Structure formats: structure tokens, C-alpha cells
Amino acid sequence: MKKYSAIFVIAAITIAAIIFFALQSAGPGEYDDFALCLKEKGVVFYGAFWCPHCQNQKKLFGKSQKLLPYLECSIAETFAIS
């Protein structure tokens, strides 16, 4: 009986954690308004996928980076290894 109780507790905790993280990611980002304001003002974020500085800037926006007016300046085929 104790074995089933432990399994039930572990399953309940796992389900609660999944629901918690799903709800966290579903909400708006912290910088949504700022990113939208940048876009409305005509600001463009020029970057390259391989540039660590560009990646760091995008990470600072967290979930809001999807709203950034980002323009990729690098061609991925240039870096492909044949």
C-alpha cells in the first residue's frame, strides 16, 4: 500500500510541475510592451545567428524576443560544412 502512495505522490508532483511550467510559458513576456514600442518606432535589430552578442541581446528579452523587429544578416549556407 505504501508503494502505491509514493507513486501517487510522485505522479501528482510531476503533473503539478508540468501544469505550473505550462502556465508560466503561456503568459506575456516581461518586455512585450518595450519590444512592440521598438517595432512601432521603426527600430530594427540587425543580427547574425552565430554572433554571441546578438544572442545575448535576444536572451535579455526572454519570452518577448519573438516580438523584436529582428533582421537576420547572415546566410546559413555560408557556414555549412560540406
Backbone as CSV, one residue per row, in Angstrom:
resi,resn,N_x,N_y,N_z,CA_x,CA_y,CA_z,C_x,C_y,C_z
1,MET,0.821,-1.200,0.000,0.000,0.000,0.000,0.863,1.262,0.000
2,LYS,1.966,1.231,0.767,2.845,2.395,0.823,3.505,2.655,-0.532
3,LYS,3.769,1.577,-1.276,4.388,1.716,-2.586,3.476,2.512,-3.523
4,TYR,2.181,2.215,-3.495,1.232,2.927,-4.342,1.074,4.383,-3.909
5,SER,1.162,4.640,-2.617,1.057,6.012,-2.111,2.230,6.852,-2.598
6,ALA,3.436,6.285,-2.573,4.625,7.002,-3.028,4.530,7.285,-4.525
7,ILE,4.075,6.322,-5.289,3.923,6.505,-6.733,2.886,7.590,-7.013
8,PHE,1.775,7.581,-6.250,0.735,8.598,-6.423,1.280,9.990,-6.111
9,VAL,2.050,10.131,-5.051,2.621,11.427,-4.673,3.588,11.916,-5.748
10,ILE,4.439,11.040,-6.240,5.395,11.417,-7.289,4.657,11.828,-8.559
11,ALA,3.620,11.081,-8.924,2.839,11.417,-10.122,2.132,12.762,-9.947
12,ALA,1.578,13.015,-8.770,0.884,14.279,-8.515,1.849,15.456,-8.588
13,ILE,3.035,15.301,-8.019,4.035,16.367,-8.063,4.476,16.626,-9.503
14,THR,4.684,15.581,-10.274,5.089,15.718,-11.673,4.015,16.444,-12.484
15,ILE,2.775,16.066,-12.304,1.677,16.707,-13.038,1.556,18.175,-12.633
16,ALA,1.682,18.457,-11.332,1.611,19.846,-10.865,2.734,20.683,-11.465
17,ALA,3.939,20.119,-11.547,5.078,20.842,-12.127,4.851,21.122,-13.607
18,ILE,4.333,20.164,-14.329,4.068,20.352,-15.759,3.027,21.453,-15.969
19,ILE,1.969,21.438,-15.177,0.931,22.469,-15.291,1.505,23.839,-14.946
20,PHE,2.316,23.907,-13.888,2.909,25.176,-13.472,3.774,25.770,-14.582
21,PHE,4.660,24.969,-15.169,5.547,25.472,-16.215,4.785,25.798,-17.504
22,ALA,3.724,25.071,-17.790,2.907,25.378,-18.965,2.219,26.727,-18.795
23,LEU,1.719,26.994,-17.609,1.069,28.281,-17.361,2.068,29.429,-17.352
24,GLN,3.269,29.188,-16.877,4.312,30.213,-16.858,4.687,30.637,-18.277
25,SER,4.829,29.682,-19.167,5.261,29.996,-20.535,4.126,30.547,-21.389
26,ALA,2.880,30.377,-20.949,1.742,30.827,-21.742,1.498,32.328,-21.597
27,GLY,1.947,32.925,-20.524,1.688,34.337,-20.270,2.553,35.245,-21.118
28,PRO,2.281,36.542,-21.032,3.073,37.511,-21.800,4.495,37.635,-21.241
29,GLY,5.403,38.074,-22.096,6.779,38.285,-21.675,6.917,39.588,-20.898
30,GLU,7.975,39.686,-20.141,8.214,40.858,-19.303,8.412,42.126,-20.131
31,TYR,9.006,41.983,-21.321,9.339,43.136,-22.145,8.498,43.236,-23.418
32,ASP,7.308,42.657,-23.408,6.440,42.698,-24.596,6.157,44.137,-25.030
33,ASP,5.769,44.981,-24.086,5.443,46.369,-24.427,6.649,47.104,-25.010
34,PHE,7.816,46.865,-24.426,9.036,47.518,-24.904,9.375,47.056,-26.318
35,ALA,9.307,45.754,-26.558,9.613,45.216,-27.890,8.628,45.754,-28.933
36,LEU,7.356,45.841,-28.575,6.362,46.381,-29.505,6.590,47.868,-29.755
37,CYS,7.009,48.603,-28.724,7.311,50.017,-28.885,8.487,50.214,-29.840
38,LEU,9.512,49.393,-29.697,10.658,49.475,-30.606,10.214,49.262,-32.049
39,LYS,9.363,48.264,-32.238,8.864,47.955,-33.578,8.036,49.115,-34.140
40,GLU,7.169,49.695,-33.305,6.331,50.822,-33.740,7.168,52.042,-34.114
41,LYS,8.310,52.233,-33.450,9.170,53.384,-33.715,10.077,53.169,-34.920
42,GLY,10.031,51.970,-35.513,10.823,51.697,-36.704,12.233,51.203,-36.418
43,VAL,12.492,50.837,-35.166,13.809,50.306,-34.811,13.945,48.909,-35.401
44,VAL,15.116,48.584,-35.919,15.378,47.255,-36.451,16.605,46.684,-35.747
45,PHE,16.496,45.460,-35.285,17.591,44.752,-34.630,18.255,43.882,-35.687
46,TYR,19.376,44.357,-36.220,20.140,43.598,-37.199,21.079,42.667,-36.444
47,GLY,21.091,41.393,-36.813,21.934,40.449,-36.099,22.307,39.260,-36.953
48,ALA,23.156,38.424,-36.377,23.596,37.191,-37.035,23.439,36.036,-36.048
49,PHE,22.973,34.898,-36.549,22.720,33.760,-35.678,23.976,33.263,-34.969
50,TRP,25.133,33.493,-35.559,26.385,32.999,-34.996,27.029,33.998,-34.031
51,CYS,26.511,35.186,-33.906,27.108,36.247,-33.094,26.687,36.112,-31.621
52,PRO,27.652,35.915,-30.714,27.295,35.761,-29.301,26.678,37.026,-28.715
53,HIS,27.048,38.189,-29.202,26.492,39.440,-28.688,25.012,39.561,-29.073
54,CYS,24.697,39.183,-30.293,23.299,39.209,-30.740,22.466,38.203,-29.936
55,GLN,23.005,37.021,-29.715,22.298,36.008,-28.929,22.049,36.496,-27.509
56,ASN,23.047,37.163,-26.912,22.876,37.692,-25.560,21.792,38.755,-25.508
57,GLN,21.745,39.613,-26.504,20.710,40.650,-26.538,19.318,40.024,-26.642
58,LYS,19.188,38.996,-27.479,17.892,38.335,-27.603,17.502,37.643,-26.294
59,LYS,18.467,37.041,-25.616,18.182,36.376,-24.341,17.693,37.364,-23.284
60,LEU,18.194,38.593,-23.328,17.759,39.598,-22.360,16.256,39.860,-22.460
61,PHE,15.684,39.687,-23.638,14.261,39.914,-23.831,13.405,38.722,-23.419
62,GLY,14.040,37.589,-23.144,13.299,36.414,-22.696,12.207,36.018,-23.677
63,LYS,10.998,35.796,-23.141,9.868,35.392,-23.994,9.471,36.493,-24.969
64,SER,9.852,37.717,-24.686,9.479,38.846,-25.529,10.303,38.938,-26.807
65,GLN,11.351,38.118,-26.930,12.205,38.223,-28.119,11.454,37.891,-29.400
66,LYS,10.374,37.146,-29.297,9.583,36.827,-30.501,8.939,38.077,-31.093
67,LEU,8.820,39.150,-30.309,8.218,40.392,-30.784,9.238,41.396,-31.300
68,LEU,10.518,41.097,-31.146,11.553,42.025,-31.596,11.549,42.164,-33.119
69,PRO,11.792,43.354,-33.601,11.900,43.552,-35.050,13.296,43.112,-35.510
70,TYR,13.529,41.792,-35.525,14.844,41.214,-35.796,15.016,40.938,-37.281
71,LEU,16.185,41.299,-37.812,16.521,41.020,-39.202,17.832,40.248,-39.234
72,GLU,17.776,39.011,-39.704,18.960,38.160,-39.803,19.831,38.639,-40.956
73,CYS,21.107,38.887,-40.667,22.027,39.422,-41.674,23.013,38.383,-42.197
74,SER,22.914,37.171,-41.715,23.856,36.133,-42.109,23.141,35.073,-42.933
75,ILE,23.889,34.454,-43.815,23.336,33.392,-44.640,23.832,32.064,-44.086
76,ALA,22.925,31.211,-43.686,23.284,29.944,-43.047,24.105,29.051,-43.975
77,GLU,23.853,29.093,-45.276,24.567,28.228,-46.213,26.074,28.533,-46.238
78,THR,26.437,29.770,-45.911,27.837,30.154,-45.893,28.619,29.347,-44.861
79,PHE,27.942,28.938,-43.797,28.614,28.256,-42.704,28.421,26.747,-42.741
80,ALA,27.764,26.253,-43.763,27.527,24.813,-43.863,28.855,24.105,-44.183
81,ILE,29.045,22.977,-43.539,30.258,22.185,-43.761,29.952,21.113,-44.789
82,SER,30.735,21.074,-45.844,30.493,20.094,-46.916,31.286,18.842,-46.681
